[in-house]
Amino acid sequence: MWLTRHVSDLGQWEMVRTEPDRALRPYVREYCGYAERTDHPMVRREVPGEHVVVAVSLGEPITIESPGSTAQGHRSFAAGLSRGPSVTSTAGSQRGLQINFTPLGARMFFGIPMDELTDRALELTDLLPSEADGLVDRIAEASTWRSRFTVADEIIARRFASAVPPSAAMAWAWNRLRQTAGAVRVDDLARAVGSSRRHLTGSFRQEIGLPPKAAARVLRLRRAITLLERGSHAGLAHVAAASGYYDQAHLDRDFRDLAGMTPTAFLARRLPDGGGLAER
């Protein structure tokens, strides 16, 4: 478990991160406890990623404008994979616990096709009508971040115990796409798992939330972002080549389509510790 704190002209941030119980790690990547306070309403942009995010609110609500829906207020919610940026806004403070599921883990946890969450955020009370309030209350009543993470482990493990695991073929195809940062042709993926392209595409939509070609595009962008955030000094052309783009123009187009801005603007607007991008 590790703690980071940041203070800037925009406000103050505190984040506590840890991995879940070892048995959950194939399907749950990280827990993050967060507390944020700013002197004015905070508007940020979130770029598409590879995780299904579950946020358990311990404070004020947040407004989310997803690619597939208009702005709506949320407390505790889940947000699926997306094909474009989302915009969130708070009144000046927020506090909660974020759980980063793999798409396959979220499929097991919620027991619904992941394309029901694509490009949108839904309240936990809509996804888990009989369990959401108890889940939120248990986490809120825990007195420390460590104990909240333990509660999250227990809740997820209990739901996983009765969940239908993903097929070996889908798990392999998704992990292969991740490991190569999207640099695998869909036809090659289908051939490797003994499936038609059409069947694989339909299965990906249900199990992951995006068809494989769109998922590959997101993974390629995340690879480029990782290189940029590591401070690659070889220039954007090098980042483009190392991330699987044809050239820098191809990189710029994907940034504009998926993040809504250029790579240079992305770097200039980053908030601390993966906190998104300052929108205004």
C-alpha positions in Angstrom: 0.0 0.0 0.0 1.4 3.4 -0.9 0.3 7.0 -0.2 0.8 10.0 -2.4 -0.1 13.7 -1.7 -0.1 16.6 -4.1 -0.6 20.3 -3.6 -0.9 22.8 -6.4 -2.6 26.0 -7.4 -5.6 23.8 -8.4 -6.1 22.1 -5.0 -5.0 19.2 -2.8 -5.0 15.5 -3.6 -4.4 12.4 -1.5 -4.4 8.9 -2.9 -3.8 5.6 -1.2 -3.2 2.7 -3.6 -2.9 -1.0 -3.1 -3.3 -4.3 -4.9 -6.3 -6.6 -4.1 -5.9 -10.0 -2.5 -3.7 -12.2 -4.6 -6.6 -14.5 -5.6 -8.5 -11.6 -7.1 -5.6 -10.1 -9.1 -6.3 -11.7 -12.5 -9.6 -9.8 -12.5 -9.1 -6.8 -10.2 -6.0 -4.6 -10.9 -6.0 -2.0 -8.1 -7.8 -0.2 -5.3 -7.4 3.5 -4.9 -8.7 5.5 -1.9 -8.9 9.2 -2.9 -9.6 12.6 -1.2 -9.6 15.8 -3.2 -10.3 19.4 -2.2 -10.2 22.4 -4.6 -11.1 26.1 -4.1 -13.6 26.0 -6.9 -15.6 23.4 -8.9 -13.3 21.0 -10.6 -13.9 19.9 -14.2 -11.7 17.1 -15.7 -11.5 15.0 -18.8 -11.0 11.2 -18.5 -9.3 9.4 -21.5 -10.5 5.9 -22.4 -8.7 3.1 -20.6 -8.6 -0.7 -20.3 -10.4 -0.9 -16.9 -14.0 -0.9 -15.8 -14.0 1.6 -13.0 -16.2 1.2 -9.9 -16.3 4.2 -7.6 -17.8 4.0 -4.1 -18.6 7.5 -3.0 -17.7 8.6 0.6 -18.5 12.2 0.0 -20.2 14.5 -2.5 -21.7 13.4 -5.8 -20.0 13.7 -9.1 -21.5 14.7 -12.5 -20.4 12.5 -15.5 -20.9 13.2 -19.1 -20.0 10.0 -20.9 -19.6 9.6 -24.7 -22.9 7.7 -24.8 -25.0 9.9 -22.5 -25.7 13.4 -21.3 -24.3 14.8 -18.1 -25.8 13.1 -15.0 -25.2 13.2 -11.3 -23.8 10.0 -9.7 -22.7 8.8 -6.3 -21.5 5.2 -6.4 -21.3 4.0 -9.9 -19.6 1.8 -12.5 -18.2 3.1 -15.8 -17.4 0.7 -18.7 -14.9 0.9 -21.5 -15.4 3.8 -23.9 -14.5 5.0 -27.4 -14.1 8.7 -26.4 -13.4 11.0 -23.5 -15.7 11.5 -20.5 -16.0 14.8 -18.6 -16.6 14.8 -14.9 -17.3 17.7 -12.5 -17.4 18.1 -8.8 -18.4 21.0 -6.5 -14.9 21.3 -5.1 -14.3 18.1 -3.1 -14.7 14.3 -3.5 -13.7 11.3 -1.5 -14.2 7.6 -2.2 -12.8 4.2 -3.1 -12.1 3.3 -6.7 -11.9 -0.3 -7.9 -10.2 -1.0 -11.3 -11.7 -4.2 -12.7 -10.5 -5.9 -15.8 -13.5 -6.1 -18.2 -13.7 -9.9 -17.6 -13.7 -9.3 -13.8 -16.5 -6.7 -14.1 -18.4 -9.2 -16.2 -18.1 -11.7 -13.4 -18.9 -9.2 -10.6 -22.0 -7.7 -12.2 -23.2 -10.7 -14.2 -24.2 -8.6 -17.2 -22.9 -8.2 -20.7 -20.2 -5.5 -20.7 -21.6 -3.7 -23.7 -24.4 -2.5 -21.3 -21.8 -0.3 -19.7 -20.0 0.8 -22.9 -19.6 4.6 -23.2 -21.7 5.1 -20.0 -21.8 5.2 -16.2 -24.5 3.5 -14.2 -25.4 3.7 -10.5 -24.5 0.7 -8.4 -28.1 0.7 -7.2 -29.2 0.0 -10.8 -26.6 -2.7 -11.3 -26.9 -4.4 -7.9 -30.4 -3.4 -6.7 -30.4 -5.7 -3.6 -26.7 -5.3 -2.6 -25.4 -1.8 -3.5 -26.5 0.0 -0.4 -25.0 -2.7 1.9 -21.8 -2.7 -0.1 -21.5 1.1 0.1 -22.4 1.1 3.8 -19.8 -1.5 4.7 -17.0 0.4 3.0 -18.2 3.7 4.5 -18.3 2.3 8.0 -14.7 1.0 7.8 -12.4 3.4 9.7 -9.2 3.2 7.7 -8.2 2.8 4.0 -6.7 -0.6 4.8 -9.9 -1.9 6.4 -11.9 -0.5 3.4 -9.7 -2.4 1.0 -10.2 -5.6 3.1 -14.0 -5.1 2.9 -13.7 -4.7 -0.9 -11.7 -7.9 -1.1 -14.4 -9.8 0.9 -17.3 -8.4 -1.2 -15.7 -9.2 -4.5 -14.5 -12.6 -3.5 -18.0 -13.5 -2.4 -19.6 -12.5 -5.7 -16.8 -14.2 -7.7 -17.5 -17.5 -5.8 -20.8 -17.8 -7.6 -19.9 -16.1 -10.8 -19.5 -17.8 -14.2 -15.8 -17.4 -15.2 -14.9 -16.2 -18.7 -14.2 -18.7 -21.4 -10.5 -19.6 -21.8 -10.7 -18.4 -25.4 -12.0 -15.0 -24.5 -9.5 -14.6 -21.6 -6.6 -15.6 -23.9 -7.8 -13.2 -26.7 -8.2 -10.2 -24.4 -4.8 -10.8 -22.6 -3.1 -11.3 -26.0 -4.5 -8.0 -27.1 -3.3 -6.3 -23.9 0.1 -7.8 -24.0 0.7 -6.5 -27.5 -0.9 -3.1 -26.8 -3.4 -3.8 -29.6 -0.8 -4.9 -32.1 -2.6 -8.1 -33.2 -4.9 -8.3 -36.3 -8.5 -9.4 -35.5 -8.3 -12.2 -38.1 -5.2 -13.5 -36.3 -6.9 -13.4 -32.9 -9.9 -15.3 -34.3 -7.8 -17.9 -36.0 -5.8 -18.5 -32.8 -8.9 -19.2 -30.7 -10.6 -21.2 -33.5 -13.3 -18.7 -34.1 -14.7 -16.7 -37.0 -14.0 -12.9 -37.0 -17.7 -12.3 -36.7 -18.1 -14.5 -33.7 -15.1 -13.1 -31.9 -16.3 -9.6 -32.5 -19.7 -10.4 -31.0 -18.1 -12.2 -28.0 -15.8 -9.2 -27.4 -18.7 -6.8 -27.3 -20.4 -8.9 -24.6 -17.4 -9.9 -22.5 -15.2 -6.8 -22.9 -17.6 -4.0 -23.9 -15.9 -3.1 -27.2 -15.2 -5.0 -30.4 -11.6 -6.1 -30.7 -10.6 -3.5 -33.2 -11.9 -0.6 -31.1 -10.3 -2.2 -27.9 -7.0 -2.4 -29.8 -7.2 1.3 -30.6 -7.7 2.1 -26.9 -4.8 -0.1 -25.8 -2.5 1.5 -28.4 -3.4 4.9 -27.1 -2.7 3.9 -23.5 0.7 2.6 -24.6 1.5 6.0 -26.2 0.3 7.7 -23.0 2.6 5.5 -20.9 5.6 6.5 -23.0 4.7 10.2 -22.9 4.2 10.1 -19.1 7.6 8.4 -18.7 9.1 11.5 -20.3 10.2 10.0 -23.6 12.6 12.6 -25.0 12.9 11.0 -28.4 10.0 13.0 -29.7 6.4 12.2 -30.8 7.6 10.4 -34.0 9.5 7.8 -31.8 6.5 7.5 -29.4 4.2 6.8 -32.4 6.5 4.1 -33.8 7.0 2.5 -30.4 3.2 2.4 -29.9 2.3 0.8 -33.2 1.2 3.8 -35.2 2.0 4.3 -38.8 3.4 7.7 -38.1 3.0 10.8 -36.0 0.0 12.0 -37.9 -1.7 8.7 -37.1 -0.9 9.2 -33.4 -2.3 12.7 -33.5 -5.5 11.5 -35.1 -6.1 8.9 -32.5 -5.4 11.4 -29.7 -7.9 13.8 -31.2 -10.6 11.0 -31.6 -10.1 9.3 -28.3 -8.9 12.0 -26.0 -10.3 15.1 -27.8 -6.9 16.8 -27.9 -3.3 16.6 -29.2 -0.6 14.7 -27.4 1.0 18.1 -26.5 -2.2 19.4 -25.0 -2.6 16.1 -23.1 0.8 16.5 -21.4 0.1 20.2 -20.5 -3.3 19.4 -18.8 -2.5 16.3 -16.8 -3.5 16.3 -13.1 -1.3 14.6 -10.5 -1.1 10.9 -10.0 -3.4 9.8 -12.9 -6.2 12.2 -11.8 -7.3 12.9 -15.4 -6.9 16.1 -17.3 -7.9 19.6 -16.2 -10.8 20.6 -18.5 -10.9 24.2 -17.6 
